[in-house]
């Protein structure tokens, strides 16, 4: 087990009717900016609950945050904040809204000449940020209890991640009932996103010695696999929605990463599919992960075999077959929840590969827990997913 320091300051407020609690979580003297996306919170009742809870506060609004939040949109919010002396932010929506809010909170306080530098330096130059909270309506990203985010610059088709000790939410409200109105596609995306978050921290070169982290990671995966049918088939099963929402939070609140090696190559490659071709984040993960596991299966063999046994009940005497069947089982799971897993499923062919490979070659990035996934391996991974 590697040395680690773990601290998570985010207060979680969980359960039915819990949006009302934000009244006492935000100082009444604050000028609050509520940030949200396309307006679905107005039709599902969440907006009214938030505004009722903030009836004694001074509240302004900023809407239009994209599913993959744009840097350009975030800068408009920063300008609005400075113009209106905003001193508290409230993200209402899914992980994209919260990712944008984290960046906006930091960029509005940034003293450098160019806020893009925050993303170029992955947040290491963030010295302070506005305080912010969240009301989460889409379980998926775990952004409600971590300090990271991902922002897309539309002008250059770049998608970069950042994190900072200054960009943890002060609080996050998780009411499973807010998910009842979500389209099945968003539930499917959320299941895959949370699943791959766990995989990136669990399915690495590590041996089977990190007992607590491994058992916790496997518990989260088991919840996602077990609850998936109910989540897809019954939109009003409160317990399934609650289990899903809490599992998605724990998939990326930093706990199962303590002391372990982490991969994140699937995410980094997937970000380029979103930036260049507009695929949903979860769709990119479902495409890349099976190919990456095939290319790296010797390095990851212990954990792939264990995943197959514990999560998918695969027990083969032939070691090679155990690995192959496990990778196939992951892909079948993604398909079962409604997410396709090949580039061709999204109208992409071999011509889509070269621009992605070129980006990684130009950057010189070395991905994976052993830093041994470079442009050559990325090309192989993508070619397997045609």
PERA-V438915 format. One record per residue. PSI is psi in whole degrees, 0 to 359 (NA if undefined). Layout:
psi=[PSI,PSI]
This chain:
psi=[130,153,147,159,127,126,131,108,358,129,127,130,108,138,177,135,13,350,328,337,343,342,316,358,341,125,134,340,356,147,107,132,118,122,135,180,243,358,5,335,342,327,338,5,351,318,313,321,318,313,327,318,334,22,336,3,160,120,132,168,150,117,176,15,129,166,324,95,134,138,318,319,320,321,326,321,320,315,318,319,313,323,328,12,44,137,6,136,144,112,129,110,212,195,330,318,319,322,314,318,320,314,317,318,320,315,329,343,2,132,357,175,333,111,339,334,333,317,322,322,13,30,358,344,12,122,339,166,155,148,146,155,181,147,111,129,356,106,130,301,340,5,341,346,31,180,18,165,170,132,141,131,106,323,326,2,47,144,115,149,155,162,158,151,345,357,35,138,144,319,158,132,127,101,108,334,338,347,354,326,2,140,150,325,320,325,315,313,318,320,312,317,310,318,312,329,316,315,320,337,342,317,76,194,350,145,176,56,346,75,309,314,318,314,322,316,316,326,318,316,319,320,314,315,318,320,347,313,317,323,322,323,330,100,351,27,101,315,320,317,321,315,317,313,318,322,318,324,313,340,336,43,11,346,312,355,350,121,3,161,149,150,278,7,322,318,315,319,318,324,326,327,323,313,319,328,0,15,149,148,312,325,319,322,319,331,311,317,311,321,318,317,325,315,325,20,334,313,324,15,318,314,325,316,316,319,315,319,311,319,322,6,43,123,101,139,327,116,318,318,324,316,314,317,327,315,320,322,322,314,320,323,315,316,322,330,5,14,121,159,11,150,321,336,339,19,18,140,195,335,339,345,316,315,327,313,320,321,315,325,318,321,334,23,142,116,171,168,338,7,40,17,106,191,324,315,324,320,316,315,313,322,328,341,14,NA]
